[in-house]
Amino acid sequence: MSMKTMMRIMTIPGLSGTRQLENCRMESMRHAQANLSRQTRSRLVTSMIGRVKVEKDKAR
């Protein structure tokens, strides 16, 4: 479900307490956490590669 669709659901009066909305929120949080984990891993790898290159240059 897209974020746009989810936001539309969230703005429908009377829907704020439904299980469907809660499921959408939980799914959104899972996706956000997965994306954050991927970004963190990517940044760590990029940082490590940069450090290895610097160490190689120092060794020359």
PDBQT receptor file of N, H, CA, C and O in Angstrom, charges set to zero:
ATOM      1  N   MET A   1       0.856  -1.178   0.000  1.00  0.00    +0.000 N 
ATOM      2  CA  MET A   1       0.000   0.000   0.000  1.00  0.00    +0.000 C 
ATOM      3  C   MET A   1       0.898   1.236   0.000  1.00  0.00    +0.000 C 
ATOM      4  O   MET A   1       1.863   1.319   0.760  1.00  0.00    +0.000 OA
ATOM      5  N   SER A   2       0.569   2.172  -0.848  1.00  0.00    +0.000 N 
ATOM      6  H   SER A   2      -0.215   2.104  -1.465  1.00  0.00    +0.000 HD
ATOM      7  CA  SER A   2       1.397   3.375  -0.935  1.00  0.00    +0.000 C 
ATOM      8  C   SER A   2       1.135   4.300   0.246  1.00  0.00    +0.000 C 
ATOM      9  O   SER A   2       0.101   4.218   0.909  1.00  0.00    +0.000 OA
ATOM     10  N   MET A   3       2.093   5.177   0.487  1.00  0.00    +0.000 N 
ATOM     11  H   MET A   3       2.933   5.244  -0.052  1.00  0.00    +0.000 HD
ATOM     12  CA  MET A   3       1.960   6.135   1.587  1.00  0.00    +0.000 C 
ATOM     13  C   MET A   3       0.773   7.059   1.330  1.00  0.00    +0.000 C 
ATOM     14  O   MET A   3       0.063   7.442   2.260  1.00  0.00    +0.000 OA
ATOM     15  N   LYS A   4       0.562   7.413   0.063  1.00  0.00    +0.000 N 
ATOM     16  H   LYS A   4       1.138   7.102  -0.692  1.00  0.00    +0.000 HD
ATOM     17  CA  LYS A   4      -0.547   8.299  -0.290  1.00  0.00    +0.000 C 
ATOM     18  C   LYS A   4      -1.886   7.649   0.080  1.00  0.00    +0.000 C 
ATOM     19  O   LYS A   4      -2.762   8.293   0.658  1.00  0.00    +0.000 OA
ATOM     20  N   THR A   5      -2.028   6.373  -0.259  1.00  0.00    +0.000 N 
ATOM     21  H   THR A   5      -1.317   5.850  -0.729  1.00  0.00    +0.000 HD
ATOM     22  CA  THR A   5      -3.258   5.644   0.064  1.00  0.00    +0.000 C 
ATOM     23  C   THR A   5      -3.435   5.548   1.572  1.00  0.00    +0.000 C 
ATOM     24  O   THR A   5      -4.538   5.717   2.091  1.00  0.00    +0.000 OA
ATOM     25  N   MET A   6      -2.346   5.276   2.262  1.00  0.00    +0.000 N 
ATOM     26  H   MET A   6      -1.450   5.139   1.840  1.00  0.00    +0.000 HD
ATOM     27  CA  MET A   6      -2.429   5.154   3.712  1.00  0.00    +0.000 C 
ATOM     28  C   MET A   6      -2.829   6.479   4.354  1.00  0.00    +0.000 C 
ATOM     29  O   MET A   6      -3.629   6.502   5.290  1.00  0.00    +0.000 OA
ATOM     30  N   MET A   7      -2.282   7.565   3.859  1.00  0.00    +0.000 N 
ATOM     31  H   MET A   7      -1.632   7.546   3.099  1.00  0.00    +0.000 HD
ATOM     32  CA  MET A   7      -2.640   8.872   4.409  1.00  0.00    +0.000 C 
ATOM     33  C   MET A   7      -4.118   9.173   4.161  1.00  0.00    +0.000 C 
ATOM     34  O   MET A   7      -4.787   9.778   4.999  1.00  0.00    +0.000 OA
ATOM     35  N   ARG A   8      -4.615   8.747   3.008  1.00  0.00    +0.000 N 
ATOM     36  H   ARG A   8      -4.072   8.256   2.327  1.00  0.00    +0.000 HD
ATOM     37  CA  ARG A   8      -6.039   8.932   2.717  1.00  0.00    +0.000 C 
ATOM     38  C   ARG A   8      -6.884   8.162   3.732  1.00  0.00    +0.000 C 
ATOM     39  O   ARG A   8      -7.881   8.680   4.235  1.00  0.00    +0.000 OA
ATOM     40  N   ILE A   9      -6.489   6.938   4.026  1.00  0.00    +0.000 N 
ATOM     41  H   ILE A   9      -5.679   6.516   3.617  1.00  0.00    +0.000 HD
ATOM     42  CA  ILE A   9      -7.223   6.128   5.003  1.00  0.00    +0.000 C 
ATOM     43  C   ILE A   9      -7.197   6.803   6.371  1.00  0.00    +0.000 C 
ATOM     44  O   ILE A   9      -8.202   6.811   7.081  1.00  0.00    +0.000 OA
ATOM     45  N   MET A  10      -6.059   7.363   6.739  1.00  0.00    +0.000 N 
ATOM     46  H   MET A  10      -5.242   7.356   6.162  1.00  0.00    +0.000 HD
ATOM     47  CA  MET A  10      -5.921   7.986   8.056  1.00  0.00    +0.000 C 
ATOM     48  C   MET A  10      -6.801   9.210   8.226  1.00  0.00    +0.000 C 
ATOM     49  O   MET A  10      -7.130   9.583   9.352  1.00  0.00    +0.000 OA
ATOM     50  N   THR A  11      -7.189   9.840   7.124  1.00  0.00    +0.000 N 
ATOM     51  H   THR A  11      -6.922   9.537   6.210  1.00  0.00    +0.000 HD
ATOM     52  CA  THR A  11      -7.975  11.064   7.235  1.00  0.00    +0.000 C 
ATOM     53  C   THR A  11      -9.476  10.818   7.164  1.00  0.00    +0.000 C 
ATOM     54  O   THR A  11     -10.258  11.761   7.287  1.00  0.00    +0.000 OA
ATOM     55  N   ILE A  12      -9.895   9.572   6.967  1.00  0.00    +0.000 N 
ATOM     56  H   ILE A  12      -9.260   8.806   6.867  1.00  0.00    +0.000 HD
ATOM     57  CA  ILE A  12     -11.328   9.272   6.912  1.00  0.00    +0.000 C 
ATOM     58  C   ILE A  12     -11.875   9.277   8.336  1.00  0.00    +0.000 C 
ATOM     59  O   ILE A  12     -11.413   8.499   9.171  1.00  0.00    +0.000 OA
ATOM     60  N   PRO A  13     -12.848  10.134   8.631  1.00  0.00    +0.000 N 
ATOM     61  CA  PRO A  13     -13.410  10.196   9.987  1.00  0.00    +0.000 C 
ATOM     62  C   PRO A  13     -13.961   8.841  10.431  1.00  0.00    +0.000 C 
ATOM     63  O   PRO A  13     -14.611   8.141   9.655  1.00  0.00    +0.000 OA
ATOM     64  N   GLY A  14     -13.701   8.489  11.659  1.00  0.00    +0.000 N 
ATOM     65  H   GLY A  14     -13.174   9.058  12.290  1.00  0.00    +0.000 HD
ATOM     66  CA  GLY A  14     -14.220   7.240  12.213  1.00  0.00    +0.000 C 
ATOM     67  C   GLY A  14     -13.352   6.033  11.940  1.00  0.00    +0.000 C 
ATOM     68  O   GLY A  14     -13.621   4.949  12.457  1.00  0.00    +0.000 OA
ATOM     69  N   LEU A  15     -12.316   6.198  11.137  1.00  0.00    +0.000 N 
ATOM     70  H   LEU A  15     -12.098   7.079  10.717  1.00  0.00    +0.000 HD
ATOM     71  CA  LEU A  15     -11.488   5.052  10.791  1.00  0.00    +0.000 C 
ATOM     72  C   LEU A  15     -10.270   4.929  11.711  1.00  0.00    +0.000 C 
ATOM     73  O   LEU A  15      -9.569   3.917  11.692  1.00  0.00    +0.000 OA
ATOM     74  N   SER A  16     -10.028   5.957  12.505  1.00  0.00    +0.000 N 
ATOM     75  H   SER A  16     -10.598   6.779  12.520  1.00  0.00    +0.000 HD
ATOM     76  CA  SER A  16      -8.784   6.004  13.275  1.00  0.00    +0.000 C 
ATOM     77  C   SER A  16      -8.624   4.841  14.253  1.00  0.00    +0.000 C 
ATOM     78  O   SER A  16      -7.497   4.517  14.627  1.00  0.00    +0.000 OA
ATOM     79  N   GLY A  17      -9.699   4.216  14.668  1.00  0.00    +0.000 N 
ATOM     80  H   GLY A  17     -10.614   4.479  14.364  1.00  0.00    +0.000 HD
ATOM     81  CA  GLY A  17      -9.576   3.122  15.625  1.00  0.00    +0.000 C 
ATOM     82  C   GLY A  17      -9.723   1.747  15.008  1.00  0.00    +0.000 C 
ATOM     83  O   GLY A  17      -9.802   0.761  15.740  1.00  0.00    +0.000 OA
ATOM     84  N   THR A  18      -9.762   1.646  13.701  1.00  0.00    +0.000 N 
ATOM     85  H   THR A  18      -9.697   2.448  13.107  1.00  0.00    +0.000 HD
ATOM     86  CA  THR A  18     -10.018   0.348  13.073  1.00  0.00    +0.000 C 
ATOM     87  C   THR A  18      -8.765  -0.503  12.986  1.00  0.00    +0.000 C 
ATOM     88  O   THR A  18      -7.646   0.008  13.015  1.00  0.00    +0.000 OA
ATOM     89  N   ARG A  19      -8.964  -1.779  12.880  1.00  0.00    +0.000 N 
ATOM     90  H   ARG A  19      -9.874  -2.195  12.856  1.00  0.00    +0.000 HD
ATOM     91  CA  ARG A  19      -7.854  -2.729  12.738  1.00  0.00    +0.000 C 
ATOM     92  C   ARG A  19      -7.123  -2.506  11.415  1.00  0.00    +0.000 C 
ATOM     93  O   ARG A  19      -5.904  -2.660  11.350  1.00  0.00    +0.000 OA
ATOM     94  N   GLN A  20      -7.861  -2.143  10.356  1.00  0.00    +0.000 N 
ATOM     95  H   GLN A  20      -8.852  -2.018  10.409  1.00  0.00    +0.000 HD
ATOM     96  CA  GLN A  20      -7.232  -1.914   9.049  1.00  0.00    +0.000 C 
ATOM     97  C   GLN A  20      -6.196  -0.794   9.150  1.00  0.00    +0.000 C 
ATOM     98  O   GLN A  20      -5.089  -0.915   8.624  1.00  0.00    +0.000 OA
ATOM     99  N   LEU A  21      -6.554   0.277   9.815  1.00  0.00    +0.000 N 
ATOM    100  H   LEU A  21      -7.453   0.376  10.243  1.00  0.00    +0.000 HD
ATOM    101  CA  LEU A  21      -5.626   1.398   9.966  1.00  0.00    +0.000 C 
ATOM    102  C   LEU A  21      -4.430   0.990  10.823  1.00  0.00    +0.000 C 
ATOM    103  O   LEU A  21      -3.290   1.342  10.518  1.00  0.00    +0.000 OA
ATOM    104  N   GLU A  22      -4.694   0.255  11.887  1.00  0.00    +0.000 N 
ATOM    105  H   GLU A  22      -5.619  -0.031  12.135  1.00  0.00    +0.000 HD
ATOM    106  CA  GLU A  22      -3.599  -0.204  12.744  1.00  0.00    +0.000 C 
ATOM    107  C   GLU A  22      -2.639  -1.099  11.967  1.00  0.00    +0.000 C 
ATOM    108  O   GLU A  22      -1.422  -0.995  12.122  1.00  0.00    +0.000 OA
ATOM    109  N   ASN A  23      -3.186  -1.973  11.135  1.00  0.00    +0.000 N 
ATOM    110  H   ASN A  23      -4.174  -2.057  11.009  1.00  0.00    +0.000 HD
ATOM    111  CA  ASN A  23      -2.346  -2.838  10.304  1.00  0.00    +0.000 C 
ATOM    112  C   ASN A  23      -1.505  -2.019   9.333  1.00  0.00    +0.000 C 
ATOM    113  O   ASN A  23      -0.331  -2.319   9.116  1.00  0.00    +0.000 OA
ATOM    114  N   CYS A  24      -2.102  -0.987   8.749  1.00  0.00    +0.000 N 
ATOM    115  H   CYS A  24      -3.056  -0.743   8.925  1.00  0.00    +0.000 HD
ATOM    116  CA  CYS A  24      -1.366  -0.110   7.826  1.00  0.00    +0.000 C 
ATOM    117  C   CYS A  24      -0.232   0.603   8.551  1.00  0.00    +0.000 C 
ATOM    118  O   CYS A  24       0.873   0.728   8.023  1.00  0.00    +0.000 OA
ATOM    119  N   ARG A  25      -0.511   1.064   9.751  1.00  0.00    +0.000 N 
ATOM    120  H   ARG A  25      -1.408   0.963  10.180  1.00  0.00    +0.000 HD
ATOM    121  CA  ARG A  25       0.528   1.751  10.529  1.00  0.00    +0.000 C 
ATOM    122  C   ARG A  25       1.671   0.803  10.873  1.00  0.00    +0.000 C 
ATOM    123  O   ARG A  25       2.843   1.164  10.763  1.00  0.00    +0.000 OA
ATOM    124  N   MET A  26       1.326  -0.401  11.285  1.00  0.00    +0.000 N 
ATOM    125  H   MET A  26       0.374  -0.695  11.374  1.00  0.00    +0.000 HD
ATOM    126  CA  MET A  26       2.356  -1.379  11.636  1.00  0.00    +0.000 C 
ATOM    127  C   MET A  26       3.198  -1.749  10.414  1.00  0.00    +0.000 C 
ATOM    128  O   MET A  26       4.420  -1.859  10.505  1.00  0.00    +0.000 OA
ATOM    129  N   GLU A  27       2.540  -1.939   9.279  1.00  0.00    +0.000 N 
ATOM    130  H   GLU A  27       1.547  -1.851   9.205  1.00  0.00    +0.000 HD
ATOM    131  CA  GLU A  27       3.263  -2.261   8.044  1.00  0.00    +0.000 C 
ATOM    132  C   GLU A  27       4.201  -1.118   7.665  1.00  0.00    +0.000 C 
ATOM    133  O   GLU A  27       5.343  -1.344   7.262  1.00  0.00    +0.000 OA
ATOM    134  N   SER A  28       3.709   0.097   7.798  1.00  0.00    +0.000 N 
ATOM    135  H   SER A  28       2.781   0.280   8.125  1.00  0.00    +0.000 HD
ATOM    136  CA  SER A  28       4.524   1.267   7.491  1.00  0.00    +0.000 C 
ATOM    137  C   SER A  28       5.746   1.330   8.401  1.00  0.00    +0.000 C 
ATOM    138  O   SER A  28       6.847   1.636   7.944  1.00  0.00    +0.000 OA
ATOM    139  N   MET A  29       5.557   1.044   9.673  1.00  0.00    +0.000 N 
ATOM    140  H   MET A  29       4.663   0.796  10.044  1.00  0.00    +0.000 HD
ATOM    141  CA  MET A  29       6.675   1.062  10.617  1.00  0.00    +0.000 C 
ATOM    142  C   MET A  29       7.694  -0.030  10.293  1.00  0.00    +0.000 C 
ATOM    143  O   MET A  29       8.899   0.192  10.406  1.00  0.00    +0.000 OA
ATOM    144  N   ARG A  30       7.214  -1.206   9.891  1.00  0.00    +0.000 N 
ATOM    145  H   ARG A  30       6.234  -1.386   9.799  1.00  0.00    +0.000 HD
ATOM    146  CA  ARG A  30       8.137  -2.286   9.512  1.00  0.00    +0.000 C 
ATOM    147  C   ARG A  30       8.972  -1.881   8.302  1.00  0.00    +0.000 C 
ATOM    148  O   ARG A  30      10.182  -2.106   8.265  1.00  0.00    +0.000 OA
ATOM    149  N   HIS A  31       8.305  -1.274   7.302  1.00  0.00    +0.000 N 
ATOM    150  H   HIS A  31       7.323  -1.091   7.332  1.00  0.00    +0.000 HD
ATOM    151  CA  HIS A  31       9.028  -0.829   6.105  1.00  0.00    +0.000 C 
ATOM    152  C   HIS A  31      10.037   0.262   6.461  1.00  0.00    +0.000 C 
ATOM    153  O   HIS A  31      11.166   0.253   5.972  1.00  0.00    +0.000 OA
ATOM    154  N   ALA A  32       9.630   1.192   7.304  1.00  0.00    +0.000 N 
ATOM    155  H   ALA A  32       8.712   1.200   7.701  1.00  0.00    +0.000 HD
ATOM    156  CA  ALA A  32      10.529   2.279   7.703  1.00  0.00    +0.000 C 
ATOM    157  C   ALA A  32      11.748   1.721   8.442  1.00  0.00    +0.000 C 
ATOM    158  O   ALA A  32      12.872   2.163   8.206  1.00  0.00    +0.000 OA
ATOM    159  N   GLN A  33      11.529   0.761   9.327  1.00  0.00    +0.000 N 
ATOM    160  H   GLN A  33      10.616   0.402   9.519  1.00  0.00    +0.000 HD
ATOM    161  CA  GLN A  33      12.640   0.158  10.069  1.00  0.00    +0.000 C 
ATOM    162  C   GLN A  33      13.574  -0.598   9.133  1.00  0.00    +0.000 C 
ATOM    163  O   GLN A  33      14.794  -0.521   9.273  1.00  0.00    +0.000 OA
ATOM    164  N   ALA A  34      13.001  -1.329   8.176  1.00  0.00    +0.000 N 
ATOM    165  H   ALA A  34      12.009  -1.392   8.062  1.00  0.00    +0.000 HD
ATOM    166  CA  ALA A  34      13.827  -2.066   7.209  1.00  0.00    +0.000 C 
ATOM    167  C   ALA A  34      14.656  -1.100   6.365  1.00  0.00    +0.000 C 
ATOM    168  O   ALA A  34      15.836  -1.344   6.113  1.00  0.00    +0.000 OA
ATOM    169  N   ASN A  35      14.038  -0.006   5.932  1.00  0.00    +0.000 N 
ATOM    170  H   ASN A  35      13.079   0.192   6.136  1.00  0.00    +0.000 HD
ATOM    171  CA  ASN A  35      14.761   0.988   5.134  1.00  0.00    +0.000 C 
ATOM    172  C   ASN A  35      15.891   1.616   5.944  1.00  0.00    +0.000 C 
ATOM    173  O   ASN A  35      16.993   1.811   5.432  1.00  0.00    +0.000 OA
ATOM    174  N   LEU A  36      15.618   1.929   7.194  1.00  0.00    +0.000 N 
ATOM    175  H   LEU A  36      14.722   1.770   7.610  1.00  0.00    +0.000 HD
ATOM    176  CA  LEU A  36      16.639   2.522   8.058  1.00  0.00    +0.000 C 
ATOM    177  C   LEU A  36      17.812   1.559   8.254  1.00  0.00    +0.000 C 
ATOM    178  O   LEU A  36      18.972   1.970   8.237  1.00  0.00    +0.000 OA
ATOM    179  N   SER A  37      17.502   0.291   8.436  1.00  0.00    +0.000 N 
ATOM    180  H   SER A  37      16.560  -0.043   8.449  1.00  0.00    +0.000 HD
ATOM    181  CA  SER A  37      18.559  -0.713   8.596  1.00  0.00    +0.000 C 
ATOM    182  C   SER A  37      19.413  -0.810   7.340  1.00  0.00    +0.000 C 
ATOM    183  O   SER A  37      20.639  -0.887   7.421  1.00  0.00    +0.000 OA
ATOM    184  N   ARG A  38      18.762  -0.807   6.175  1.00  0.00    +0.000 N 
ATOM    185  H   ARG A  38      17.766  -0.745   6.109  1.00  0.00    +0.000 HD
ATOM    186  CA  ARG A  38      19.507  -0.861   4.909  1.00  0.00    +0.000 C 
ATOM    187  C   ARG A  38      20.403   0.356   4.742  1.00  0.00    +0.000 C 
ATOM    188  O   ARG A  38      21.559   0.232   4.338  1.00  0.00    +0.000 OA
ATOM    189  N   GLN A  39      19.868   1.536   5.055  1.00  0.00    +0.000 N 
ATOM    190  H   GLN A  39      18.929   1.637   5.383  1.00  0.00    +0.000 HD
ATOM    191  CA  GLN A  39      20.653   2.766   4.931  1.00  0.00    +0.000 C 
ATOM    192  C   GLN A  39      21.854   2.745   5.875  1.00  0.00    +0.000 C 
ATOM    193  O   GLN A  39      22.961   3.129   5.495  1.00  0.00    +0.000 OA
ATOM    194  N   THR A  40      21.628   2.297   7.092  1.00  0.00    +0.000 N 
ATOM    195  H   THR A  40      20.730   1.985   7.400  1.00  0.00    +0.000 HD
ATOM    196  CA  THR A  40      22.711   2.237   8.076  1.00  0.00    +0.000 C 
ATOM    197  C   THR A  40      23.803   1.283   7.612  1.00  0.00    +0.000 C 
ATOM    198  O   THR A  40      24.989   1.607   7.677  1.00  0.00    +0.000 OA
ATOM    199  N   ARG A  41      23.398   0.105   7.145  1.00  0.00    +0.000 N 
ATOM    200  H   ARG A  41      22.434  -0.158   7.092  1.00  0.00    +0.000 HD
ATOM    201  CA  ARG A  41      24.363  -0.877   6.647  1.00  0.00    +0.000 C 
ATOM    202  C   ARG A  41      25.164  -0.310   5.479  1.00  0.00    +0.000 C 
ATOM    203  O   ARG A  41      26.382  -0.469   5.410  1.00  0.00    +0.000 OA
ATOM    204  N   SER A  42      24.460   0.353   4.565  1.00  0.00    +0.000 N 
ATOM    205  H   SER A  42      23.470   0.482   4.622  1.00  0.00    +0.000 HD
ATOM    206  CA  SER A  42      25.111   0.936   3.392  1.00  0.00    +0.000 C 
ATOM    207  C   SER A  42      26.127   1.998   3.803  1.00  0.00    +0.000 C 
ATOM    208  O   SER A  42      27.233   2.045   3.265  1.00  0.00    +0.000 OA
ATOM    209  N   ARG A  43      25.751   2.844   4.749  1.00  0.00    +0.000 N 
ATOM    210  H   ARG A  43      24.853   2.806   5.186  1.00  0.00    +0.000 HD
ATOM    211  CA  ARG A  43      26.674   3.892   5.214  1.00  0.00    +0.000 C 
ATOM    212  C   ARG A  43      27.899   3.295   5.902  1.00  0.00    +0.000 C 
ATOM    213  O   ARG A  43      29.016   3.783   5.728  1.00  0.00    +0.000 OA
ATOM    214  N   LEU A  44      27.684   2.241   6.681  1.00  0.00    +0.000 N 
ATOM    215  H   LEU A  44      26.777   1.845   6.823  1.00  0.00    +0.000 HD
ATOM    216  CA  LEU A  44      28.812   1.593   7.349  1.00  0.00    +0.000 C 
ATOM    217  C   LEU A  44      29.778   0.982   6.339  1.00  0.00    +0.000 C 
ATOM    218  O   LEU A  44      30.994   1.115   6.475  1.00  0.00    +0.000 OA
ATOM    219  N   VAL A  45      29.234   0.318   5.335  1.00  0.00    +0.000 N 
ATOM    220  H   VAL A  45      28.246   0.211   5.225  1.00  0.00    +0.000 HD
ATOM    221  CA  VAL A  45      30.078  -0.296   4.305  1.00  0.00    +0.000 C 
ATOM    222  C   VAL A  45      30.846   0.779   3.550  1.00  0.00    +0.000 C 
ATOM    223  O   VAL A  45      32.043   0.631   3.305  1.00  0.00    +0.000 OA
ATOM    224  N   THR A  46      30.168   1.856   3.182  1.00  0.00    +0.000 N 
ATOM    225  H   THR A  46      29.195   1.976   3.381  1.00  0.00    +0.000 HD
ATOM    226  CA  THR A  46      30.824   2.955   2.469  1.00  0.00    +0.000 C 
ATOM    227  C   THR A  46      31.941   3.551   3.317  1.00  0.00    +0.000 C 
ATOM    228  O   THR A  46      33.024   3.845   2.812  1.00  0.00    +0.000 OA
ATOM    229  N   SER A  47      31.675   3.726   4.591  1.00  0.00    +0.000 N 
ATOM    230  H   SER A  47      30.795   3.487   5.001  1.00  0.00    +0.000 HD
ATOM    231  CA  SER A  47      32.677   4.267   5.508  1.00  0.00    +0.000 C 
ATOM    232  C   SER A  47      33.880   3.329   5.622  1.00  0.00    +0.000 C 
ATOM    233  O   SER A  47      35.026   3.777   5.603  1.00  0.00    +0.000 OA
ATOM    234  N   MET A  48      33.616   2.039   5.741  1.00  0.00    +0.000 N 
ATOM    235  H   MET A  48      32.685   1.674   5.756  1.00  0.00    +0.000 HD
ATOM    236  CA  MET A  48      34.699   1.066   5.851  1.00  0.00    +0.000 C 
ATOM    237  C   MET A  48      35.549   1.044   4.585  1.00  0.00    +0.000 C 
ATOM    238  O   MET A  48      36.776   0.974   4.664  1.00  0.00    +0.000 OA
ATOM    239  N   ILE A  49      34.916   1.101   3.432  1.00  0.00    +0.000 N 
ATOM    240  H   ILE A  49      33.920   1.157   3.368  1.00  0.00    +0.000 HD
ATOM    241  CA  ILE A  49      35.651   1.116   2.166  1.00  0.00    +0.000 C 
ATOM    242  C   ILE A  49      36.534   2.358   2.093  1.00  0.00    +0.000 C 
ATOM    243  O   ILE A  49      37.687   2.284   1.668  1.00  0.00    +0.000 OA
ATOM    244  N   GLY A  50      35.987   3.495   2.508  1.00  0.00    +0.000 N 
ATOM    245  H   GLY A  50      35.050   3.555   2.852  1.00  0.00    +0.000 HD
ATOM    246  CA  GLY A  50      36.765   4.729   2.520  1.00  0.00    +0.000 C 
ATOM    247  C   GLY A  50      37.980   4.630   3.426  1.00  0.00    +0.000 C 
ATOM    248  O   GLY A  50      39.063   5.098   3.076  1.00  0.00    +0.000 OA
ATOM    249  N   ARG A  51      37.801   4.025   4.581  1.00  0.00    +0.000 N 
ATOM    250  H   ARG A  51      36.921   3.645   4.865  1.00  0.00    +0.000 HD
ATOM    251  CA  ARG A  51      38.928   3.875   5.521  1.00  0.00    +0.000 C 
ATOM    252  C   ARG A  51      39.990   2.939   4.968  1.00  0.00    +0.000 C 
ATOM    253  O   ARG A  51      41.185   3.187   5.128  1.00  0.00    +0.000 OA
ATOM    254  N   VAL A  52      39.560   1.873   4.323  1.00  0.00    +0.000 N 
ATOM    255  H   VAL A  52      38.589   1.672   4.194  1.00  0.00    +0.000 HD
ATOM    256  CA  VAL A  52      40.518   0.934   3.730  1.00  0.00    +0.000 C 
ATOM    257  C   VAL A  52      41.338   1.644   2.657  1.00  0.00    +0.000 C 
ATOM    258  O   VAL A  52      42.551   1.451   2.573  1.00  0.00    +0.000 OA
ATOM    259  N   LYS A  53      40.686   2.460   1.842  1.00  0.00    +0.000 N 
ATOM    260  H   LYS A  53      39.701   2.617   1.910  1.00  0.00    +0.000 HD
ATOM    261  CA  LYS A  53      41.399   3.199   0.795  1.00  0.00    +0.000 C 
ATOM    262  C   LYS A  53      42.415   4.159   1.406  1.00  0.00    +0.000 C 
ATOM    263  O   LYS A  53      43.532   4.278   0.903  1.00  0.00    +0.000 OA
ATOM    264  N   VAL A  54      42.040   4.842   2.481  1.00  0.00    +0.000 N 
ATOM    265  H   VAL A  54      41.132   4.746   2.889  1.00  0.00    +0.000 HD
ATOM    266  CA  VAL A  54      42.954   5.773   3.149  1.00  0.00    +0.000 C 
ATOM    267  C   VAL A  54      44.155   5.012   3.702  1.00  0.00    +0.000 C 
ATOM    268  O   VAL A  54      45.294   5.454   3.551  1.00  0.00    +0.000 OA
ATOM    269  N   GLU A  55      43.904   3.876   4.339  1.00  0.00    +0.000 N 
ATOM    270  H   GLU A  55      42.978   3.517   4.462  1.00  0.00    +0.000 HD
ATOM    271  CA  GLU A  55      45.000   3.073   4.895  1.00  0.00    +0.000 C 
ATOM    272  C   GLU A  55      45.926   2.574   3.791  1.00  0.00    +0.000 C 
ATOM    273  O   GLU A  55      47.144   2.543   3.970  1.00  0.00    +0.000 OA
ATOM    274  N   LYS A  56      45.360   2.183   2.650  1.00  0.00    +0.000 N 
ATOM    275  H   LYS A  56      44.371   2.208   2.504  1.00  0.00    +0.000 HD
ATOM    276  CA  LYS A  56      46.174   1.729   1.519  1.00  0.00    +0.000 C 
ATOM    277  C   LYS A  56      47.068   2.861   1.029  1.00  0.00    +0.000 C 
ATOM    278  O   LYS A  56      48.251   2.661   0.754  1.00  0.00    +0.000 OA
ATOM    279  N   ASP A  57      46.483   4.060   0.923  1.00  0.00    +0.000 N 
ATOM    280  H   ASP A  57      45.522   4.223   1.147  1.00  0.00    +0.000 HD
ATOM    281  CA  ASP A  57      47.252   5.217   0.455  1.00  0.00    +0.000 C 
ATOM    282  C   ASP A  57      48.377   5.558   1.431  1.00  0.00    +0.000 C 
ATOM    283  O   ASP A  57      49.469   5.936   1.007  1.00  0.00    +0.000 OA
ATOM    284  N   LYS A  58      48.121   5.430   2.722  1.00  0.00    +0.000 N 
ATOM    285  H   LYS A  58      47.234   5.123   3.067  1.00  0.00    +0.000 HD
ATOM    286  CA  LYS A  58      49.149   5.713   3.732  1.00  0.00    +0.000 C 
ATOM    287  C   LYS A  58      50.292   4.704   3.637  1.00  0.00    +0.000 C 
ATOM    288  O   LYS A  58      51.453   5.048   3.858  1.00  0.00    +0.000 OA
ATOM    289  N   ALA A  59      49.959   3.471   3.311  1.00  0.00    +0.000 N 
ATOM    290  H   ALA A  59      49.016   3.191   3.131  1.00  0.00    +0.000 HD
ATOM    291  CA  ALA A  59      50.957   2.402   3.242  1.00  0.00    +0.000 C 
ATOM    292  C   ALA A  59      51.887   2.573   2.043  1.00  0.00    +0.000 C 
ATOM    293  O   ALA A  59      52.991   2.028   2.044  1.00  0.00    +0.000 OA
ATOM    294  N   ARG A  60      51.475   3.300   1.048  1.00  0.00    +0.000 N 
ATOM    295  H   ARG A  60      50.579   3.743   1.047  1.00  0.00    +0.000 HD
ATOM    296  CA  ARG A  60      52.298   3.468  -0.167  1.00  0.00    +0.000 C 
ATOM    297  C   ARG A  60      53.406   4.408   0.037  1.00  0.00    +0.000 C 
ATOM    298  O   ARG A  60      54.184   4.655  -0.885  1.00  0.00    +0.000 OA
TER     299      ARG A  60
